[in-house]
Every structure is written in C-alpha cells, then in structure tokens.
Amino acid sequence: MPWTQRDYPDSMKNLEPRVRNKAIEIANALLDDYDEGRAIAIATSQAKEWADNHPDHQGEGGSNHANLHVVPHEDGWVIKREGQERPEKKLSTKAEAVDYAKNLASDRNCSAIIHRQDGTVETSHNYA
C-alpha cells in the first residue's frame, strides 16, 4: 500500500516533516522489493541520512532549491514548488510535465517528485 503525506506509518509520525516526506517517498519506491516493515526501516534510515547530507535550502519567501512536484490538475498536469499552492507551470500531458520538471529540477539542484493521478508519489528524480 503506497503511503502519502496524510497517511503514513505510525513509526514516521515523530520525524520532521521534510524527513518524513523523504522517508515516505523512499518507502513507496521500496515496496516492490521489500515487505512493508523492512521498507519502512530502510526508508527511515535513508531519509535521516539524506537530511544530514542535504540541508534545508528553503529560506524566506521560498527558494529555487525547493522540490518540484508534478501533480494532476483539472486541465492536465502542473508543476508546483514544494510548499506553494500556485503552480509554476501548467502542461497538458504528464509526460510533458515530467520532462519539464526534471529539467527544471536539474537546473535548480533539487528533486522532481512525480505523483500518480490519485496524488500518491510514483517516483522522484534527485538532482541535489
């Protein structure tokens, strides 16, 4: 069962939100190869290590280092900067949005997090 930012394992509840979100992303990616318990343990450990090696770059008013999310929208797909409601870019297809977000994330040294139609995380591409 894939987890979301609103529905995640109890063992992740005390993680700082940024670390928890990374752990959720990693755990979802591991579910194909590991049982839930092992995926959670590995993801939590890796997310903590990731946080130690990738300090939070988001300062006042946001930052270009904030992760980008490709999410479904009424007219197609949008790219949103993490923590922002307003989309940075609207595109008609998911493929176009993914390509655009990956290029933008690469330029900004951040991650492009790709969501499914139901809003759950499908994959991510880290350029930090």
N, C-alpha and C positions, 0 to 999 in steps of 0.2 A: 504494500500500500504506500503510494507516494505521500510524503508529508508536505505541508505548506507552512507559511509563516503564522497561520492561525491554528493549525492542527499539527502538532509535533510531539515527539515522545516526552514524557514527564522528566526524563533524565536531562533534557536540554533546557528546562524551564529556568534554571539559575544562570545560564550563560548570558553574557552581554548580547544584546540583540544582533549586533554585527557578526559576532562569532556564532551565535545560534543560526542565523540565516545561512552562513557558510557551511555549518555542520549539516543543516537540512539539505542543502544543495549536494554536498558530498554523499550523504547517506542515500539520497534518492538515486544517485549515479551508481552506488554500490549494490543496490537491491537485486540486480540481475545475477550477481556472483556470490552474494553472501546472504545468510539469514538476517532477519531484522536486528536481532541483538548484536550480532557481530558488526553489521553495517553501522549501527549507532555508535558503538565503541570506537571503531576506526575513524568514523567521521568526526566525532567529538575531539579525538586526539589530533587529527589533522587540521581541524578548524582552529584549535588553540595554537598550534604551531604556525599556521598561516597568519593568524592575527599578530603573533610575535614578530613575524618577518615582514608584515605589511601594515605599518601603522595607518591609522585612520587619517586620510588626507583631507577630509571634508571640513572646511573651515566656515567662517561666516559667509552666509549667502550662498552656500553650496560651493562646488569645486568641479573642475573638469575631471578630477580623479574619482568622482562618484560613479559607481557601477551603472551600467545601462541595462534596461530591461526591455525585451521585445514582448509585448503583450497584445492580446486580441482587443479590437476596438470595433465599434458598430460599423464602420466603413472599411474595415480591413485590419491592419496591424499598426501599432505605434511603437516608437522608441521613447522611453521615459528615463530620465535621470533618477537614480535612487533617491527617494525622499521628496520627489516633486510630483505634483498632481498633473501639471500641464505637460503634454507630450512635446518632445523636441522635434519629432518628425513623424508624419503620417505616410504610410505606404499601402498600396492595395493588396500586396501578397506577402505572405510570411517569408518566402524566400528572399524577396527584395529587402524586407525589414532586417532579416538576419544578416545578409551581406553588408548592408549599410551599417548596422550596429557593430559588426566585427571590425570593419574598417575604422569606425569612429573610436571604438574601444582601444584598438591598436595605437591610434594616434594619441589618445589621451592616457595611455598606460593604465587602463582599468579593465574590468570584466564586462563581457556582454552575456547577460543571463537570458536564456531563451525559454519562454513559457509555452505550454500547450494551450489549446483552445479553452480548456477548463480552468486555466490560471495556474496550474501546478508547474513546477520547474521541470523542463525537459532536459536541458543541458546548459553548460556555461563554457565560455572561452575566456581564459585569463591572460591578459596582456600586461599585467602589473609587474 
